[in-house]
Amino acid sequence: MLLCTPTPTAARSRHRGTYAAYDRCFQAVTAPIFGEETASRLEGAQIRFGDARSPLKNEAKLADLIVTMIEEFLDAPMPDLETRKSTELPHEPGNWPRLFEQYLNAGDLDAVTALYEPEARFVARSGETIVGSGPIRKVLAGLITANTHLQCRVLKAVTIDNAAVLYTNFEGTTVDHSGNTVPIRSKAIEVLRRQPNGDWKLIVGDPNGRETEMQKVRTWPEGTYGP
């Protein structure tokens, strides 16, 4: 494990130039990991491996030390910036389709999946009911893989207590199995539930809920990844 101990003043005086270069390198490496304030406190530290201590004597040793230090940092657990990133969820049910459109068009699978409750239901074009955010995630991944881009328009939102029903029209394009870009549209019904923190998530989604069987064939052509 790489440890840091304060550098003796006398040693720093004898190796002022080398330590100055080391300090700059050390802060450049540690700042993105620990933050500027912590890196500043660590700046100028002497590196100690086990119980052996020795001042930096030349630039070659400094280079070897920096490489070793970077290797230690790469082996250590790193902050997961993606998981710390907060995904915006709708505070009003009518905003759900807008965020769905935004995340899907951006190809952000994690964010678009977060719009669904864990036990949500999703009615596929075939009529099959897909249960759970895991299987639904696979459907959404297929849409993203097919470079699907949608625009939404909420026609009506009906809310009562902690439940809401949306009537939403979607239009856009997707890529079929032949590699052709084709237009798509759907008339969806979406049922949402208010979460304890005030956000709204989908519990039942039927992208083709307001269409006849013939309309489903025309709006999502065969050979596409449509839901």
C-alpha positions as CSV (number, residue, x, y, z in Angstrom):
1,M,0.0,0.0,0.0
2,L,1.3,3.5,-0.8
3,L,1.6,5.6,2.3
4,C,2.4,9.3,2.8
5,T,4.4,10.8,5.6
6,P,5.6,14.4,6.1
7,T,8.9,15.2,4.4
8,P,11.6,16.3,6.8
9,T,12.5,20.0,6.3
10,A,16.2,19.3,6.0
11,A,15.6,16.7,3.3
12,R,13.4,19.1,1.3
13,S,16.0,21.8,1.5
14,R,18.7,19.5,0.0
15,H,16.5,18.4,-2.8
16,R,14.4,21.5,-3.4
17,G,14.2,21.2,-7.2
18,T,13.3,17.5,-7.2
19,Y,10.7,17.9,-4.5
20,A,9.1,20.8,-6.3
21,A,8.7,18.7,-9.4
22,Y,7.4,15.8,-7.4
23,D,4.9,18.0,-5.6
24,R,3.5,19.1,-9.0
25,C,3.2,15.5,-10.2
26,F,1.7,14.3,-6.9
27,Q,-1.0,17.0,-6.9
28,A,-1.8,16.4,-10.6
29,V,-2.4,12.7,-9.9
30,T,-4.2,13.0,-6.6
31,A,-6.4,16.0,-7.3
32,P,-8.8,14.2,-9.6
33,I,-9.2,11.4,-7.0
34,F,-9.2,13.1,-3.7
35,G,-10.2,16.7,-4.6
36,E,-8.1,19.8,-4.7
37,E,-8.2,20.5,-1.0
38,T,-7.0,17.0,0.0
39,A,-4.4,17.0,-2.7
40,S,-3.0,20.3,-1.4
41,R,-2.7,18.9,2.1
42,L,-0.8,15.9,0.7
43,E,1.4,18.0,-1.5
44,G,5.1,17.7,-0.6
45,A,4.7,14.4,1.2
46,Q,7.4,11.8,1.1
47,I,6.5,8.4,-0.2
48,R,7.2,5.5,2.2
49,F,7.0,1.9,1.1
50,G,6.7,-0.3,4.2
51,D,9.3,1.0,6.8
52,A,11.9,2.1,4.3
53,R,12.2,5.8,3.9
54,S,14.5,7.7,1.6
55,P,14.5,11.2,0.1
56,L,14.2,11.5,-3.7
57,K,17.7,11.8,-5.1
58,N,17.3,12.3,-8.8
59,E,14.7,12.7,-11.6
60,A,15.0,9.0,-12.6
61,K,13.9,7.9,-9.2
62,L,11.1,10.5,-9.3
63,A,9.9,9.1,-12.6
64,D,9.9,5.5,-11.2
65,L,8.1,6.7,-8.1
66,I,5.4,8.5,-10.1
67,V,4.8,5.4,-12.2
68,T,4.5,3.2,-9.0
69,M,2.1,5.7,-7.5
70,I,-0.1,5.8,-10.5
71,E,-0.2,2.0,-10.5
72,E,-1.2,2.0,-6.9
73,F,-4.0,4.4,-7.6
74,L,-5.2,2.4,-10.5
75,D,-5.4,-0.7,-8.4
76,A,-7.4,1.0,-5.7
77,P,-11.2,1.4,-5.8
78,M,-12.0,4.5,-7.9
79,P,-15.0,6.7,-7.4
80,D,-17.8,5.8,-9.8
81,L,-18.8,9.1,-11.2
82,E,-21.6,7.6,-13.3
83,T,-23.4,6.1,-10.4
84,R,-23.0,9.3,-8.4
85,K,-24.6,11.3,-11.2
86,S,-28.2,12.1,-10.3
87,T,-30.8,11.1,-12.9
88,E,-33.6,13.6,-13.2
89,L,-37.0,12.1,-12.6
90,P,-40.3,13.8,-13.3
91,H,-41.9,15.8,-10.5
92,E,-45.1,16.0,-12.6
93,P,-46.6,13.1,-14.5
94,G,-46.8,15.1,-17.7
95,N,-43.0,15.4,-17.7
96,W,-42.4,11.7,-17.9
97,P,-42.6,11.4,-21.8
98,R,-40.3,14.4,-22.2
99,L,-37.6,12.7,-20.1
100,F,-38.2,9.4,-21.8
101,E,-37.6,11.1,-25.1
102,Q,-34.5,12.9,-23.8
103,Y,-32.8,9.8,-22.4
104,L,-33.7,7.5,-25.2
105,N,-32.6,9.8,-27.9
106,A,-29.3,10.4,-26.0
107,G,-28.8,6.6,-25.7
108,D,-28.7,6.7,-21.9
109,L,-30.0,3.3,-21.0
110,D,-29.5,3.6,-17.3
111,A,-31.4,6.9,-17.2
112,V,-34.4,5.8,-19.3
113,T,-34.7,2.5,-17.3
114,A,-34.8,4.6,-14.1
115,L,-38.1,6.0,-15.3
116,Y,-39.8,2.6,-14.6
117,E,-40.7,1.0,-11.3
118,P,-38.9,-2.3,-10.6
119,E,-42.1,-4.3,-11.1
120,A,-43.5,-2.2,-14.0
121,R,-45.5,-3.8,-16.8
122,F,-44.9,-3.1,-20.5
123,V,-47.2,-4.2,-23.3
124,A,-45.2,-5.2,-26.4
125,R,-46.5,-4.8,-29.9
126,S,-47.2,-8.6,-30.0
127,G,-49.6,-8.1,-27.0
128,E,-47.2,-9.8,-24.6
129,T,-46.9,-8.2,-21.2
130,I,-43.3,-7.8,-20.2
131,V,-42.9,-7.8,-16.4
132,G,-40.1,-6.0,-14.5
133,S,-37.6,-3.3,-15.2
134,G,-34.9,-5.9,-16.1
135,P,-36.8,-7.3,-19.2
136,I,-38.0,-3.8,-20.0
137,R,-34.4,-2.6,-20.0
138,K,-33.7,-5.2,-22.8
139,V,-36.5,-3.7,-24.9
140,L,-35.1,-0.2,-24.4
141,A,-31.6,-1.4,-25.2
142,G,-33.0,-2.7,-28.5
143,L,-34.5,0.7,-29.3
144,I,-31.2,2.4,-28.5
145,T,-29.2,-0.1,-30.6
146,A,-31.6,0.6,-33.5
147,N,-30.8,4.3,-33.2
148,T,-34.4,5.1,-32.4
149,H,-35.2,8.8,-32.0
150,L,-38.6,9.9,-30.8
151,Q,-40.6,13.1,-30.3
152,C,-43.5,13.1,-27.8
153,R,-46.7,15.1,-27.4
154,V,-48.8,14.6,-24.3
155,L,-52.5,14.9,-25.3
156,K,-54.0,14.5,-21.9
157,A,-52.9,13.8,-18.3
158,V,-55.4,12.6,-15.7
159,T,-54.2,12.5,-12.1
160,I,-55.9,11.3,-9.0
161,D,-54.0,11.1,-5.7
162,N,-50.8,9.1,-6.4
163,A,-51.8,7.7,-9.8
164,A,-51.8,9.3,-13.3
165,V,-52.8,8.2,-16.8
166,L,-51.1,9.8,-19.8
167,Y,-52.3,9.8,-23.4
168,T,-49.1,10.4,-25.4
169,N,-48.3,10.4,-29.1
170,F,-44.8,9.5,-30.3
171,E,-43.3,10.1,-33.7
172,G,-39.7,9.5,-34.9
173,T,-37.4,7.1,-36.8
174,T,-35.7,3.8,-36.2
175,V,-33.4,1.5,-38.2
176,D,-34.9,-1.8,-39.3
177,H,-33.0,-5.1,-39.7
178,S,-32.0,-4.2,-43.2
179,G,-30.3,-1.1,-42.1
180,N,-32.9,1.3,-43.5
181,T,-34.1,4.3,-41.5
182,V,-37.9,4.1,-41.3
183,P,-40.5,6.4,-39.8
184,I,-42.4,5.2,-36.7
185,R,-45.3,6.6,-34.6
186,S,-47.4,5.3,-31.8
187,K,-50.4,6.4,-29.6
188,A,-49.5,5.3,-26.1
189,I,-51.2,4.9,-22.8
190,E,-49.0,5.3,-19.7
191,V,-49.9,4.7,-16.1
192,L,-47.6,6.4,-13.5
193,R,-47.4,6.3,-9.7
194,R,-46.1,8.9,-7.4
195,Q,-43.0,7.8,-5.4
196,P,-42.5,8.5,-1.7
197,N,-40.0,11.3,-2.6
198,G,-42.5,12.9,-5.0
199,D,-41.1,11.6,-8.3
200,W,-43.3,9.8,-10.8
201,K,-42.4,6.5,-12.4
202,L,-44.2,4.3,-14.9
203,I,-46.0,1.2,-13.7
204,V,-47.9,0.3,-16.9
205,G,-46.9,1.3,-20.4
206,D,-48.7,0.4,-23.6
207,P,-47.0,2.2,-26.6
208,N,-49.8,1.1,-28.9
209,G,-52.7,1.2,-26.4
210,R,-54.8,3.6,-28.5
211,E,-54.4,2.0,-31.9
212,T,-56.2,-0.7,-33.8
213,E,-54.3,-3.9,-34.9
214,M,-54.0,-2.5,-38.5
215,Q,-52.6,0.8,-37.2
216,K,-50.0,-1.1,-35.2
217,V,-48.8,-2.8,-38.4
218,R,-48.5,0.5,-40.2
219,T,-46.9,2.5,-37.4
220,W,-44.2,-0.1,-36.4
221,P,-43.3,-1.9,-39.7
222,E,-42.1,-5.5,-39.6
223,G,-38.3,-5.8,-39.3
224,T,-38.0,-2.9,-36.7
225,Y,-37.2,-3.0,-33.0
226,G,-40.4,-1.4,-32.0
227,P,-42.0,-2.3,-28.7
